[in-house]
Amino acid sequence: MALVFIAGGSRSGKSRTAWKMAISRGQRPVLIATSEPSIDDYSDLAACANDASEHSPHVIVEPLCLSDVLRRESAHHDLLMIDSVTVWLSNIMQREAPPLAAQVEELTQMLSELPVTVIAVATEVGCGIEPETELARRFRDEAGRLNQRCAALADETYWMVFGCPLRVK
């Protein structure tokens, strides 16, 4: 149906904005977390969800097999929120999972074909200092390429600045 892409720096308000958008657009939104949720990472989001609606977030944790979860959950929910594609990419790179290009291709193909609305969150890591290590530079570059692909597919793209969503597309 639609892909909404929300990117920005750390603690820019991406997740909170994405969840508010999710509950305003979807009757049965689900949060797909790509890392183990910790109190620090998701407490603001849960508080926001409880303040903004009677629904607390239904969270599915999946660090690696994101495409499989998207496929499965699209049959049960009308809106899926991914937080975040950047953490998913980091997980894939750290585990040296099957070829990165193939995994990114599978994910972006899935995002373009799903019959439900998807709100995907990403952290922009290319605006900071030059990474010292080869792996960190590769991650920065791969994250930038993934962000470009998601933004190209998206029906709506937002850049978060100081908690304010700026519509880019």
Long-range contacts (C-beta under 8 A, 24 or more apart in sequence): 1-114, 1-115, 1-116, 1-117, 2-117, 2-118, 2-155, 2-156, 3-111, 3-112, 3-117, 3-118, 3-120, 3-150, 3-153, 3-154, 3-155, 3-156, 4-117, 4-118, 4-119, 4-120, 4-154, 4-155, 4-156, 4-157, 4-158, 5-120, 5-122, 5-147, 5-150, 5-151, 5-153, 5-154, 5-156, 5-157, 5-158, 6-119, 6-120, 6-121, 6-122, 6-157, 6-158, 6-160, 6-165, 7-121, 7-122, 7-123, 7-124, 7-147, 7-151, 7-157, 7-158, 7-159, 7-160, 8-123, 8-124, 8-159, 8-160, 8-161, 9-123, 9-124, 9-127, 9-160, 10-123, 12-160, 12-161, 12-162, 12-163, 13-160, 13-162, 13-163, 13-164, 13-165, 14-83, 14-84, 14-121, 14-122, 14-123, 14-160, 15-42, 15-44, 15-45, 15-83, 15-84, 15-121, 16-44, 16-45, 16-48, 16-163, 17-158, 17-160, 17-163, 17-165, 18-81, 18-83, 18-119, 18-121, 19-45, 19-48, 19-49, 19-52, 19-57, 19-81, 20-48, 20-52, 21-119, 22-79, 22-81, 22-119, 23-49, 23-52, 23-53, 23-55, 25-79, 25-117, 25-119, 26-77, 26-78, 26-79, 26-117, 27-78, 27-79, 28-76, 28-77, 28-78, 28-79, 29-55, 29-57, 29-58, 29-77, 29-78, 29-79, 29-80, 29-81, 30-57, 30-58, 30-59, 30-60, 30-73, 30-76, 30-77, 30-79, 30-80, 30-81, 31-57, 31-58, 31-59, 31-60, 31-81, 31-83, 32-59, 32-60, 32-62, 32-66, 32-69, 32-70, 32-73, 32-80, 32-81, 32-82, 32-83, 33-59, 33-60, 33-61, 33-62, 33-83, 34-61, 34-62, 34-63, 34-66, 34-82, 34-83, 34-84, 34-85, 34-87, 34-88, 34-91, 35-61, 35-63, 35-87, 35-91, 36-61, 36-63, 37-61, 45-83, 63-87, 63-88, 63-91, 64-88, 64-91, 64-92, 64-95, 64-97, 66-107, 67-106, 67-107, 67-110, 70-110, 70-111, 70-114, 70-118, 71-110, 71-114, 74-114, 74-115, 74-116, 77-116, 78-116, 78-117, 79-116, 79-117, 79-118, 79-119, 80-114, 80-116, 80-117, 80-118, 80-119, 81-118, 81-119, 81-120, 81-121, 82-118, 82-119, 82-120, 82-121, 83-121, 84-120, 84-121, 84-122, 84-123, 85-120, 85-121, 85-122, 85-146, 85-147, 85-150, 86-121, 86-122, 86-123, 86-125, 86-143, 86-146, 86-147, 87-123, 89-139, 89-142, 89-143, 89-146, 90-139, 93-135, 93-138, 93-139, 93-142, 100-142, 104-142, 104-145, 104-146, 104-149, 108-146, 108-149, 108-150, 108-153, 111-150, 111-153, 112-153, 120-150, 120-154, 122-146, 122-147, 122-150, 124-159
